[in-house]
Amino acid sequence: MVATIPKARIKPTKEEAAYLIEVSPRIAWHGENVPCPRCGKTLIYTVVGSSSSVSCSDDECISTDCRGI
């Protein structure tokens, strides 16, 4: 068996991170299909406890996390 280590996602620039945070309510509340600012694929909004994450559907593209209280 060969173990594979997944590549870490590339950190977004300040502008890309601001865009991901700005569009997160549109994805979460309205269910809009918002394009990734880097590659154009669909962004995915995920909630885990009191934190949330907005990431590209491409595993090797960008992602940003927001922590809750």
Secondary structure, DSSP 8 states (H G I E B T S, - for coil): -------------HHHHHHHHHHHHHHHHH----B-TTT--BEEEEEETTEEEEEESSTTS-EEEE---
